[in-house]
Amino acid sequence: MTGFRLDSGSRFSFWAREAEATRTEQGAGSRPDEFGGHISTELRINDRIRVPEVRLVGPNGETVGIVPTDQALKLAQEADLDLVEIAPMGKPPVCKLMDYGKFKYENAQKAREARRNQTNVVIKEMKLRPKIDAHDYETKKGHVVRFLKAGDKVKITIMFRGREQHRPELGFRLLQKLAEDVEELGFVESSPKQDGRNMIMVLGPHKKKAEAKAEVKAAKEERRAEREAEAAEERAAQAERTSVKPAAQKKERGRSENLDPEIEA
């Protein structure tokens, strides 16, 4: 190239321009790879398809065959559709005639629905001491009951300190008692086992997370309906009391009477 100087500043400017051009061509939907470049996550459509010929698929899934790319683009324009490269690694690449905007919207809706229906397994943890008193035990058990009702697993940890480490049966009996107290809501998924200074047991809920969420939602809706019904009854009673309330009778004024008998009227 005439007049192009390969000094450090020029080399830097040249590669900067090249990188910027690449990013511009790839556009949004690209992500950096481990070498600092960008890998496009978008499908190539229409004029971005640079191969000489493609294996064309019609809008209804019918196979058209191998056609030149410019002819495929012409067919897409005549049908008011987009030419989308759906299998770039094919030889030749496979392209389909479709409404690309509608295709992206439907895929986004499917992904959103899949995320909504996805079940996340959450493991809660509750720690106890072998010589826990009755009040603290009831409090801890209440938390375990709440976690199981919500459909979460619960990891119960018994912490041994000092001489308690020589009495593992205390922790084992405590875990057994807790499992029996909540057996209506959960089951022992992992039996008690010693882990260093601690003893661990995992309780699993009888109901799945989705079922627990549905029940909690239904309970909330029921409580809200009850509150609304009570409020409506209160308003109706208030309106009824207001409508049937008698008008205040005016007190008839008579002649004043002299209460002192010594004073003549």
Secondary structure, 3 states (H helix, E strand, C coil): CCCCCCCHHHHHHHHHHHHHHHHHHHCCCEEECCCCCEEECCCCEHHHCCCCEEEEECCCCCEEEEEEHHHHHHHHHHCCCEEEEEECCCCCCEEEEECHHHHHHHHHHHHHHHHHHCCCCCEEEEEECCCCCHHHHHHHHHHHHHHHHCCCEEEEEEECCHHHHHCHHHHHHHHHHHHHHCCCCEEEEEEEEEECCEEEEEEEECCCHHHHHHHHHHHHHHHHHHHHHHHHHHHHHHHHHHHHCCCCCCCCCCCCCCCCCCCCC
